[in-house]
């Protein structure tokens, strides 16, 4: 990953320039973004390198401190039940000599409340109730993330606080094993595992679920949710042909990638010597696959709807595997130690010999190309899968053997960027984001911190057109969504063209991305 690892390092290296100046007065007014009422007891942090000032607002929502140097500071305000709007770690503010007054609006969060009953109308204690929000990540696709959660009490009631205003799915789950581990309640009897899952208002799957609207600063009371609690069910069958030596591996994957605490997204198991297998699972929809790590053969994905009865007598046949064979080619005469490279297609690391030849197996037909360990200024020039060039890192292959050709170039460009404008944003780092082609992912950009001279040196840049973005601690999170970054702020970023092997020097004015 080219950009995200810079984030933590950059935050630690936030500019610590300071100057001896008369003290100034900095005053922050913290108000409710909905009612404009002042908010007392809010934590206020103003920092610039080692210069860090902290305090809390009084009853009138005001915090006042004395600053020792003018310039750009990172201002963050926190308060239970509220959040600052925008992205990143805070807001960049300019502090001048004399008096500086800033008004910061923080948004009140919402509350979700309700009750969970079982199929007999009795309260369900220790059920987990949480929001589910859709996210998307390169190489992983869509998944769901839970930011707010609560546990039901002995009356089956829950109250989820600090819920982001907007629309959310609400999931209710229960698992007796999870309850025993987290609640501290133990029984001398070993009861079979039981559990259940329901999505508001009364759905077993996301397709039938309904999102709920949460208003800022308000409590939303939901109707009773009825959760069917039942024992785990058995999935059993046989893999054909049976293994010659050791058991094959099985993967049981939930079709909806919800952020559940009671059951994993993927559950693994192995078969017996005769190919028979047995898996316990809570009710839900799953995809079952089998694979043989020794031969590389895999089965076709089998969709299972596990509801009220055990599923028995399954026969899963291992067909052709997804085999990759190929070679790494260097464009030019520069030498490279191939075995030191790390090549990953989404499974075990590919083995590369001294001539650049490699082999790998995928468990399914989808892969993601990742190559690490290249020497300085080297870059991946092209990746051909079955003779077709892939754009980005993801690809699909058919069962059988697929040829892959990877071409490397030692002639990546080196771009030196200088920022002008003493009163501009103090950048933590600079990133080059491709200006054309498919929607970029976080892996597609190239970034750098300032060196000792204050310049930003970006290495191993492939030829192409790039937008130059500058970031500080208040907006670095936008790097994780480069497509949104280009859509909203393309005009703020200068455009540069890079040719192969170029040593390019660029002087630009830092452009601050506005807070939303």
N, C-alpha and C positions, 0 to 999 in steps of 0.2 A: 504494500500500500504506500503510495507516494506521499500523500498529503497528511492523512490523519495522525500518523506517529509524530508529526511535527508539533501538533497542538499542545501536548503536555510539556514538551521541551520549551516551546515558545512561551507558554504561560509562566514557566519558571524564570524565563529570561526577559520578562517585561521591563522596558527601559527604566533604568535607575538613575537617570541624569537629574541632578539637583543643582541649585545655584543659591548663593547667599543673597537673600533679598529681605526687605522688611516684611514682617508678618502681615497676612491679610485675613479678612474675616469671610468665612464661607458658611452660608446659611441654606439649609435644605428644608423645604416645606413639603411634607408627605401628605397626600390627599387621596381619598377614595375616588377611583376613576368613574364610578357610577353616580355617586351623590355629591362629589366634591367636598365632602366633610373631611376635616383634618383627622389624621390617624396618629394617636399616641402610642408609645411603646414599640415603635418600629426600629429595627436595627439598621444603622447607617454606617457604611464602610467607605472611606475615601482613600485610595491608595495609588502610589506611583513609585514603583521599585520598592525600596526599603522604607519610604515615607508612608506610613499607614496610620490613619486616624479613624477612630471608631467611637460610636456613642448611640444613644437612643433618643427618639423624639419625645418631647414632653406632651402634656395634655393637649396643647394647641397644635400638635403635629409638626413642631419645628425642632431641628437639631442645628446647633451652631458650634463651629470649631475655628481654630486659628491655623492657617496654612503657612508653611515656611518657604514655599517657592511657587511661582506661577507656572502654568503649563497645562498639559492635558492629564487628567486623572481618570481612574476608573471608579465610578460611583455605583454601589450596589445597595439596594434596600430590601430587607426581608421582614416579614411579619406573618405569624401563623394565621392561616386563612386567607392570605393574599399572595400575589406574585407580581413582579415587574413585567410589563409588557415587552415584547421584542424577543430577541434571541441572544445567545451568548451569556456572559457572566455578569453583565451589568450595562452601564451606560457611560460612554466617554464624555466627559465634561471639561470645559476649559476654565481654569481658575486664574483670575487676574489679580494684580495687586489692588489693595483697597478692599471693597466689599463685593462679594459675589452672591447673588440670590438665585436659587434653582428650585423649581417646583417639580416634584416627581409624582406622577399618578401611578398607584398600584391597584390592580384589579382584584375585587373580592372574589373568592372561589365559592363554589356551590356545595350543597349537601344532598345526598341521596339517602332516603330512609324507607323502610318497609319491613315485611315479615316473610319468613320462609316456613312453609308447612310441608309435611310429607304426604303420601298418597292417602293416608287415613285421616288427615286433618290435624295431626299433632304437630307441635312446634319441633323444628330441627335445630338442635344445639350444635355449635361449633361448625356450622356450614360457612364456607367462604363466599362472600359476595364481592365482586369486583367489576370495575369497568374494563371493557375490551375495545381497543382502538386500532384501526388498521394502519400498518406501516409497510414500507417496501425497502428492501436492501438489495444491491447488486449481487447476483450470484445466489440469492436466497429466495427472491421473489416476495410475494405478499406474506405477511405474518401479522399476528395481533399482539399488542403490548398492553399490560395492565399497570396503570399508574396510581390507582386508588383502590383500597381494599378494606373490608371490615369483616368481623366474625359475629355470627348470631349468638345471642344470649340464650338463657334457659326458656325464654318466651318465644324464641325464634326471631327476635327483632334485631335489626342491624341499622347502623347509621354510618354512612361513608362520608367523611369530611374531606375538605380540600380537593374537591372535584373540579377539574378544568371546565369552565363554561363552554357549552356546545353540545353536540350530539354524541352519545356513547351507546354501545351495546353493553348490557349488564349480564354477567354470567354468575350462576350459583352452582357451587360444586360441594360435594361431601365425599369423604373417603375415610372409613373407619381406621385404617392404618395411619393415615396422616393425622387424624384426630388424636390417636394414642401417642404419636411421637411429639406433638406440639402442645397438647393440653395438659399433660402430666397425669391424665386419668388412666389407671391401669386396672385390668380385671384379672382375677385368678383363672378365669376361663379363657380358652383360646377360641374366640369366635371366628368364623370364616370372614374374609374381607367383604365389605359391602360398600356401596357408594352410589353416586348418581350425578348427573349434570343436567341443568336446564338453562336455557337462554330466555331472557325476558321477552314476551310475557309468559309463554308456555311452550317453548320450542325446543326441539332436540337438535336442530341444525341451524346454522347461520342464515340459510335461505329463508327460514320461516320466522326468524327473530326480528324484533323491532327496536330501533334505536330510541333512546329517551333523551329529551332536551333538558339540559341543566342550565339554569339562569344564574348569572353572577350575583352572589350575595344572597341567594334564596335557597330554601329547602324544598326539594321535590319529593313528594310522598308517592311511592309506587304501590300498585295493587299487590295483594298477596301472591307470592310465587309458590307453586306446588311442585315439589321435588320428589321424584320417584326414587326411593332408596331400595336397592336390591343387591343381591350377591354378585360377585364377579362371575363371568361366564367363561366357558372353556372353548378354545379354538384348537382343534386337533386334526391330524391327518398324517400323510406320508409324502416324502419327497422321492421322486423317481428321476434317475436311478439312484439307489442308495449309495452312500459314500464308500470308497474302497478302504479308507483308513480311518479318517476322523469325521465327525459330524459336520454337516453344513450349517451355515448361519442363516437365521431368519430375521427379518425386519418387519415390525408391525408399526405403521406410521399413521397417526391421526390425520384425517383429510383436512380438518380445519386447524390451523396452527394457532390455537388459542393459548394464552399464557396461563395454563392451569398449574396449580400446585399439587393436585392429587394424582396426576398421571403424566408421564413424560410424552413429549411429541413423538419420539421414536422409542419403541421397546424392542430389545433384542433377545434372541433365544438361539439354542442350538438343537439339532436333531440327534436322535439316538443312532447307534451303529447301523440299524436296519432302515434308517431314513424317517422313522416316526417322530412326531413332534407334538408338543402340548403347550399351549400358552394361555395364561389367565389374563382377562382384560375386563375393565369396566365397560358398560354399554356405550356405544358410539359407532361412528363410521371410521373404517380403517382401510389401509392398503397393505396387503401382505406380499412380501417378496422373499425369495430364497436365493442363496448364492453359495458357490463352492470356491473358497479362496485358493485352493490348489489348482483347479482346472480353469478358473475364471468364468465358468458357466453360470448363468443366472436364469431365473424364471420370469415369466411375464407377470406384471403386477396384477394382483387379484383384489378387487374391491369387496369388502365385507361390511355388512350392516348388522352389527352386534346389538341386539335389543333384549329379547326376553328368553331366548333359548340358547343352549350350547350349540356350537357349530362343529360337527364331526364329519369324519370320512372324507376330508379334503385330499385331493391328489394334486401335487404341484410338481410339474416337470421342469427339470433344468434343460434349457435349450442352449443355443449358441450364446457365448458371452460377448461383451463389448470390449474388444481388444484394440489397443492403440500401438502402432509401431511407427517409428519415424526417425528423423535425423535432424540435428541442429547444424545449420550451415552458417559460416562466417562470410559476410560480404567484404572480401579483401583478404590480405595476407597476414593480418595481425593474429598472433597466437592467443589461445585461451585454454584454460584447464577445465575441460568439460565435466569431469567427475565432481568438481567442486560446486557446480551449479545445482540449485534445488528446483526441480520441475514437478509441478503438481497439477493434476487434471481433475481434482475433486475426490480422489481416493488415496491409496498409498502412493508415496513418492515414486516417480519413475526412476528407474536405474539407467544412468547414462554412462556409456563406456568412453574410453579415451579418444575415440574417433567421432564422438557426438551422436552415436546411435542410441536409441532408447526404446523401452517397451513399458506398457502400463495396461491395467485393466480397470474398467469402470463397472460399478455395480448396476448402474442404469445407463440409459442412453444419453443422459445429459452430463456435460462436463463444463469445467471452468478453468481456463488457462492461466496459470500463475508461474512466473519464472523469477527466481531471486538469486542473488549472489553475483550479479554481473559486475565486471570491473568498472571503474569510474569512467563516465562518458559513453559507455556502451548502452545501446537500447535495442528493443525488439522491433525489427523492421517490418516483418510480416509473419503471419501464421496461416498456413494452408491446411485445411481439414478436408480430406478426400478431394484435393485439387482446388478447393474453393477458399478464397480468403475470408477470414472471419473479421468482423468489425466489433471491437469490444473484446470481452474475455469469455463469453458464454457460447456454447455450441451444442449441437445434438448429432449423434451418430447412429447408424443402423447396427443391428446385431452382426457379429462377425469381426473381421479385421479391418481397421481403417488406417490409412496412411496419413501421417501428420508431418509437415515440414515447417521448421522454425528457422527464420533467417535473422541473424544478429548483425548489427553494424557497430563498429568501434568509433564511428564518427558522429556521435550525438553532439548537438550544439551546446555551447556554454553561454548563458545570457547573464550579463551583469546589469543589475537594475539599481539606479540611484533615485531616491525620492527627494523632490524639492518642495519647498513651502514650509517654513519654520512653524507656521501656525496650523499646519494640516494635522491629520490624525497621526498619532504615534503608532506605527504599524508594528505588530508582533511578527508578522511574516507576510510574504508576497507570494501569490500563486498565479501560475499560467493555466488558463482553462481553454481547451480547444473551442474555437469559434464556429466550427461547422461540423457536419457529419451527424451521426446518431447522437441522441441525448446522452451527454457524458455522465459517468458515474464517479464516485469519489476516488476511484483508482486512476482516472484518466488525466488528472491534473498533475502539475509539478510545482513544488513550493520550496521556499528557502527562508531561513532566518538571516538577520543582518550579520555580516562578519565584523572583524575588528575595525574596519574602516567605515562601517555604516552601510556598505553596499549589500545587495541581496544577490548571491550567486546561485543560479539555477543550472544544474548540470544534467547531462544525458537527455536533452530535449530533442524529440524527433522533429523533422521538418514539418512546417504547417503554419496556420494562422492561429494566434492566441490572444485572448483578452487578459490584461494584467490587472488583477484585483489586489488591493491592500486590505489587510484585516487587523483589527485590534481585539482585545478581549471581549468587547461588547457584541461582536458579530461573527466570531470565528465559526459558530455552529453552521453558518450558511455553506461552509465548505462541504458538508455532508450531503447537501442537495444542490449540486452544481447546475442541474437543469433549471431549477427555480432561480438560482443566482443569475443565470444568463437571461432568463425570461424577464426578470424584474429590473435588473441593474446593468444590463449589457452596455448601455450608453455611458455609464459612469467609468467604465474600464477602457483604457487605451488599447488599440489593436496593433499588434506587431506581427511581422512575418519572419519566420525562422527558416534558414536553409541548412542542409546537412553539413556538419563540421564547422559551422560558423562560430566565431567569437564575437558576440554582439554586445554592445554597450547601449543601454537605454536610460534616458533621464525622463521621469514622469512626475507629475504632481499627484500626491496622495489624494485619493477621493474617498471621503467617508461615506459608507453606506448608511442611509438614514434609518433611524429607529422606527419600527412600525408600532 
